[in-house]
């Protein structure tokens, strides 16, 4: 299986992202969509805590998601709801459950065969080698649903803020299972922002109370490394809205996203869902430390190795 071509690698290094069309076959797309719809329709609502997904980054009144259901989802398949799909007074769903879920996560790559087959693959291993990974580890796999009419916007962020290694090393694999374009929760990327500004200036971490108990999650200032090893940093601002490129991504396409690049997605204002599957890869080799304060912590044998010989 080939990795990235020199031209593709140059584009990724320059812009901070790369779109690879037709990454999945039509049968792989169908398999993943069938699995997603089956998960959405069969999970038991009567035992669900109705955890809403929000980073608390959309407005000053939003709270960070941080209950046990969320924090212990790293090796499970769990369901997180769109805030606007729940009545704030009665805590009842305003939509059928399969149309109310924001995302399914966070270990589809180990617990679901259709997603495992497109994640822990030789092709992804070769891409990771092209990107310079020594011992890539897969974590935080999820389907982001973006339900029609209510799928909320995701504010500008960097993936390494949420999955921090010192120094930063995260790369996101974002795979469209349905078309994502203008009016349908399009992606917005700030070209070259992975090289500029303050880098990873903040971190999304577990927050503890006075007794040392986990009390949710929140953002804190990053006191560790802010840029990946060997990255040539340039002067300039890193968050200029005028530089946002709204990308049109067709079903089956892969978008590789540098962990330091600033990106966002719009609200789904259309009448069609926009399902996407995403997972992240971090460096697990000596010289990179996965931080113990990160919201997502490894269990058992740790995060999945992408190279079979490790």
PyMOL commands that set and color helices and strands:
alter all, ss='L'
color gray80, all
select helices_A, chain A and resi 6-15+26-42+45-47+68-71+83-85+97-99+108-111+113-119+122-130+159-161+241-243
alter helices_A, ss='H'
color red, helices_A
select strands_A, chain A and resi 17-20+77-81+101-106+136-144+154-157+165-166+171-176+187-190+202-208+214-221+244-247+254-258+263-265+276-283+289-290+304-305
alter strands_A, ss='S'
color yellow, strands_A
deselect
rebuild
show_as cartoon
